Amino acid sequence: MDVRRRVGLNVRRAREAQEISQEELADRAGVHRTYISGVERGVRNPTVTVLEKIAKALKAKSSTLLD
């Protein structure tokens, strides 16, 4: 599986497990909602910096999003 797709699925699973919307995750991470949508769909390739922001917003380790 493509790494972008894998990261997207992991972000979506973590977000849904916390029962938060894409908009709320985007707010917490300091990015736009459409960016989160793109990451979850595997069409965006987040930088390490953005991946860290998303992980912190999800209270997760960045490595968890890459597994």
N, C-alpha and C positions, 0 to 999 in steps of 0.2 A: 504494500500500500504506500502511496505517495506520502511523504512526510507532512506536507501541508494538509492533506486529508486527515491524517492521523491526529495532528494537533487540533484541527477543527472538531473532530469527533470528541476528543478529550475535553476541550473547552465546553462544548455543548453538554456533555454528560455532567461535568462539574457544575455548570450553571443550573441545569435542570434539577440536579440533586439538592441544590440550595433553594430551589423554587424562586429564582429571580429572573427577570426579563433581560433581554439583550440590552434594552435601554438602561436598566439599572446597572448591569455589568459595565457598560460603556461609561456611565457616569463615574462609577467607582475607579475605573482604570484611567479615566481622563482621555478617552478616545471617542470617536463618533459611533453611533449605533450601527451605521452601515458598515463600518470597519469590522465590528464584531461579527456582523452577519457574513461578511466576506471571509473572515477567518474560519468561522464555523462551516461554511460551505466548501472550504479548501481552495478558494480562488485568490485569497490574500496570502502573502508570505510575510508574516510579521517579523520585524527585527527582534534581536535578542532583547533590546530595551523594552519594546512593546510587549513581548512575551512575558517579561518580568512584571510589568505593570498589570497585565491580565492575571497572572498567577497570584500576585499580591491581592488583587481585588477579589479573587476566589479563595483567598487564604489557603493557597496550595503552593507546592514547590514547582518551579519552572520545569524541573526534570520530569515531574508527573505528567505534565502536558505533552511531553515528547515521547513518553512510553507508549 
